[in-house]
Amino acid sequence: MTTPTSALRFVIVTGMSGAGRRTACHTLEDLGWYVVDNLPPQLLPELAQIARDRDFARVAVGIDVRTRSAFQQIPAAFDALGRDGVVPQILFLDADDAAIVRRQESVRRPLPLQGEGGLLDGAERERQLLATLRASADLVIDTSNLNVHQLSDRVKHVFGSHDDPDIQFTVMSFGFKNGVPIDADMVFDVRFLPNPHWVPDLRPQTGLSQAVSNYVLGHAEAGEFLDHATELLAVVKPGYVREGKRLATVAIGCTGGKHRSTAMAVELARRLRAVGIASQVLHRDLGKE
């Protein structure tokens, strides 16, 4: 995939029915993006040309399984965009089956590919149809445990800036007790560090406090880990850019996502920015019991 030669930022918003695609599109529209929903894939190059002619800087297109067989035309459409110097980013919204069934039942609507079967049958057909697109996504957001406001905040977090770095890393802290984030490109485990939970004065605080941060980062192993992690991301960055991946999520986990992972995520993002790599921090589990 080639590097884009124009200032146009072009995002494909797709994913599972019930995972929040409409919320993501509405949020992008509120951020000033030009948004087109349910566009047949073969019209993507034409839309990109119209956007250039009208000097649109940021365009988002919602695509889902309602287009059905048109999904087969997506690779050709992406190739045509690439020849015109436009490299689309793919935002994929996902959710587990339980969340999708719960949401569809609440609105009393069947899934597009459900047919005569049940909701789970429709979800499985969608996952099969979307598998290749999900594997190619620049950013996957798992919305299983997010409400519409939290999803909107996550989209704003990633797409709210007018800057257009060659790649942007989101460094996410999380707790293993709440599950490994399925939307992470890389996962690091910092449970090898001493746990501030067992220090009475530090237990009620979080990794955002100076005291906990000093405790976590004060161990030599923390500094060594951060050195290697920063070097690793500097190594993979050119390859991601070359392959057209412009968004990547690096997850750092500890037991609960409150102390060690939070402090380490903040420091890793700071170090990345210090060497010229765009990065931001997201704390998935901070505030959870």
Secondary structure, DSSP 8 states (H G I E B T S, - for coil): -----SS-EEEEEEE-TTSSHHHHHHHHHHTT-EEEES--GGGHHHHHHHHHHTT-SEEEEE--GGGGGGGGGHHHHHHHHHHTT---EEEEEE--HHHHHHHHHHHT---TT-TTS-HHHHHHHHHHHHHHHHHT-SEEEE-TT--HHHHHHHHHHHH--S---S-EEEEEEEEGGG---TT-SEEEE-TTS--GGGSTTTTTS-TTSHHHHHHHHTSHHHHHHHHHHHHHHHHHHHHHHHTT--EEEEEEEESSSSSHHHHHHHHHHHHHHHTT-EEEEEESSTT--
